[in-house]
Amino acid sequence: MKILGIGNAIVDVICKVDDNFITQNSLTKSTMKLIFDENEFKKLLTNLTIEKTVSGGSVANSIVGISQLGNKVGFIGKVSDDKLGSKYEEGLKKENVEYFYSKKKEELPTGTCLILITPDSERTMCTFLGTAGKINENDVSSDAIKKSEIIFLEGYLWDEGEPKKAFDKAINNANKVAMSLSDQFCVDRHKPHFLDLVKNKLDITFANEQEITSLINAKNFDEVIHFSKQLGKLMVLTRGKNGAVAIKGDNVVECGVEKNLKIVDLTGAGDLFAAGFLHGHVNNLSIKESLKKGTEMSSKIIQQIGARL
């Protein structure tokens, strides 16, 4: 198998809102907020019109994208044996993703992410992790990991306790490890751990400019470049309208953005960028070609609603 993704198995519930909704509910635009109370989550949903419901989760979105590009891929993520859990599993199978998880009735329901899209196409997320956040080492198949060229992890999944053990087991059994830092909220919450992962455990790190700047407390992007060069690992960084850059040792490769796009929804832009880049990487394309493939995939996804092509 080319790539095995391990991440939060979350069903995305997509709604359009105005900026007032974000302010009234004390949310910070363009970030992800974790909600620990199921009733609070349901209350948020009460007055909203649902545009679309789709199997999601950051790494799962990437894995589906890689599958759509013709690669043999798999995914591990924890769901409950409930209506949304079944919907989640069906969504992956339909996309030719091998799902390495046998669901059973859990105490908590399948995880859900409320994606709020404001008129400026930005997306603000409220996530009730449910049973997805309870992933443990027994949920992770060493065999599936060893048979994969690369495993792809998400920062969203990392948490103290059982998820950390699952993470460690995955890394210790992997041939090669790629990870997305996921969100500035994740970086700020787990900074020392993420820094250790980037420096010592990961072969490929995906991050946007805000996440990597925050992680290393950089004052500007030149400091990020300097850090990445010294690291000697592959760093793949997205910079919004400034395109993307990949750094490995002294090799710094840049790629611009595609112009004149009709941007509808930025959900999944990073996920699909990673899909395109990893597709290039496992099929021996150059770093420049891999960046272009990532840019092409992210350009497609932001011109539609949702994070799946």
N, C-alpha and C positions, 0 to 999 in steps of 0.2 A: 504494500500500500504506500502511496506517495506521502500523504499527510493525514495525521490523526489529530483532530481538534478536541480539546478538553475545556469545557466552559459551562457557564450557567445556561441551563435549558429553560428558556423564558418564552412565554407567549406574548407577542407584542400587540397592544391594543392602541390603535392610532386614532387620534382626535385632533380636529382643528380648533384653536382657541384664539382669543384676542389677548393683547398684552395685559389687560386688566386682570384676567384670570390668573396669570403668572404672579402679578403683584399681590392680589387678594389672598392667594394661598401661600404667600411668603416663600415663593420658589425663586431660584436664581436661574435666569435664562441661560440656555445652552449647557447646563450641567445635569448630572444625574443625582437624584436624591433617593436614598434608601428609606423605605417605609417599613417599620417593623410591626405595625398594628394593622391587621387585615381589615378591621372596621373603618379605620382612617382611609385606607386605600379605596374601599367601596364607596365611602362618602364623596371622595374626589370624583369618582366616576358618575355619581348620581345625575348631575345636570349636563352631562356631555353626550354628544352624538358620536357614535363610533363610526369611523370611516372604513376601517379595515382591521381584521384580526389575522395575524400570521405568526407561524413558528419563528422565534427570533433568538436573541442572545448574540453577543458580539462575534465570538469565534464561530458559532454555528452559521451565522450569515457569511462569514469568510469561507467556511468549508463548502457551503452550497455554491458560492461563486466559483471556487476551485473545481468543484464537480462539473459545473456548467461549462467549464473550459476543457472538459474531457479527461480529468484526472481521477484516479481511483482514490477515494477518500473515506474516512470514517469519523465518527463523533461519539464522545462520552459526555453525558450530562444527566443529572438526576431529575426525574419527574415522578409524580404520583400516579397511581392507577385510577385516574379520574377523567372527566370529559376532556379537559384541556391537555392532560397528559397523552391521551390517545390521539388528539388532534396534532400534538407536537410530533409524535412518532410518525404519524402518517405523512406530515409535511416533509420530514427528512427522507423517508423512503421514496416519496414521489420524486425527489431530486437526486436519486441514486447515491444517497449517502448511507453507508453501513452504520447502523446504530448499535453500539456496543453497550447496551444497558437493558436489563430486564426489569420493567417497572412493577412495583407492587404498591398496595395501599399504604400510604404514609400518614403520619400524624398531620403534617402540613400539606396544603394543596400544591399543585404545580405552580411554579413561579409566573408572575405576570409583570409586564412593564408597560406603563401608561406613557405613550409618546405624544407630547403636546406640541403641535406645530403652529407657530405664530405666523402672522402675515409676511414677516421678513424671511420665511422659510427655515428659521432656526428651530431646533428641536430641543425641548426640555423634557427630561425623563424622570418619572417617579416609579421606582421598582419595589415591588413586594416579592422578595426572593422565594418565599415559600420553601418548598423542600429542595429547590436548586442549591440554596446556600448551605445545605446540610450534607453535601457530598463528602464522602470519606474514602480512606484508602481501599476499602473493600469494593467500592464502586468502580475502581480503576483497574482495568485489565492489563497486567504486565505483558502478557502475550501479545495483545494488540499493539502495545507501545513498541515492543521490540521488533515487530514486523513492519513498522512504519519508518520511512526515511527521515521524516521530521515530525515532531509533535508541536502543536501550536496552542499556547495557553493564553488566557486573558487575565489582566490585572483585576478585573471585577470579581474573579473567582477566589482570589487570594484572601484568606482571612485566618486569624489565629485559630488553633484547635484542629478540628477534623479536616476542613478544606486545605489547611497548610500541609497536613500529613499526606493528603491525596496529591497535592502539588509536588511534594518532595519525592513521593514514590514514582510519579510520572517522570520527573527530571532524572532520577537515579537510574531508570530503566531505558532512557531514550538514547537514540543514536545521535540526534541533533535536536536542539530546543530553540523554538522561536516563541516570542511573547509580545503581546501588545500591552502597553501601560494603561490602556483603556480610557482613563479620565483623570483630570487634574485632582478631582475629589479623592480618587484611589491613591494617587501619588502622594498627596498631602497626608493621607491617613496612614500610609504604610512606608513612608520615605526611607528609613534605614534598611528595611527588608528589600524594597525594590532596588535600592542602590546596590545592595549585595548581590541580588540576582543579576542585574545588568553587568556588574563588574566580573562576577565569578561563575555564573551558572548558564547564562544564555549565549547562544551562538548568533542569534538575530534578535534585535529589539526594534519594535515598531512604536513610534510615539509622535504626537504632534508637537509643535513648537512650545506651546504652553507647558505641556507635561514634562518634556525633557529639561526645559529651563527651570521649572520648579524643582525637579528631582535633584539637580546638581547646584541649585541656587545660583544660576548664571545671571550675570548682569546684561548680557547681550548674546546674540547668536554666534559671534566669533568664539566666545568661551565654550559654547556647545561643540563647535567644530574641533576646537583644541582638545577637549575632553574625549570626543569620539575617536580622534586620530590616535591618541595615546592608548585607548582601550584595545585597539587591534581586532575588535569583533565587528560584525556587520551591523551598523546602525542605519535604520531607514526612517527618515523624518519628514513629516508633511508640514507645509507652511502656509496653508490656505492659498490666498491669491499669489503667493510667492513660489508656488509649485512644491516640489519635493526634492530631497537630497539624500543620497546614500553615501555612507562613509565607511571605509575599511582601511585602516592604517592611513597612509598618506594619500590614498585614492579617494577623491571627493567628486561624486558624479551628481549633476543637477538635471532636473527636468521641469519644464514650465507647465502651466495649466492650459487646458483647452479653452479656446476663446468662444464668445457669443453663445453661451449655454443658457437655456431657459431653466433656471433653478427653481425647483418646486419644493424640495424637501431634502435637507442635508443628512437625514437619518441614514446611517450605513455607509457614508462616504469613506470613512476610515477602514471599515470592515472590508469593503469591496476593493479599496486600494491595496490592502494587505493580500487579498485573494489574487489580484492580478500580479503583484510582485512575487508572491510565493509560487504561482504557476510558472513564471519565468525562471525562478531560482531552481526549482526541481526539474525543469526541462532544459537546463544548461544554457539559458539565454544570458546575454551579458547583463551587467548591472544596469546599464542605460536602457536596454530593451525591457528589462523587468520593471524599471520605473515607469516607462511608457505604458506598459500593459496595466500597471496599477492605476495610472492616471486615466487611461481609457475606461477602465471598469468603474472608477469613482465618478467620472463624468457622466456615464450612463445612468447610474443609480440616483444622482441628485436631480435628474430631470423627471423623476416619477415619485409617487408616494410609496413609502416603505423601503425596507432594506434588502429586498430580494428582487432580482431581475426576472 
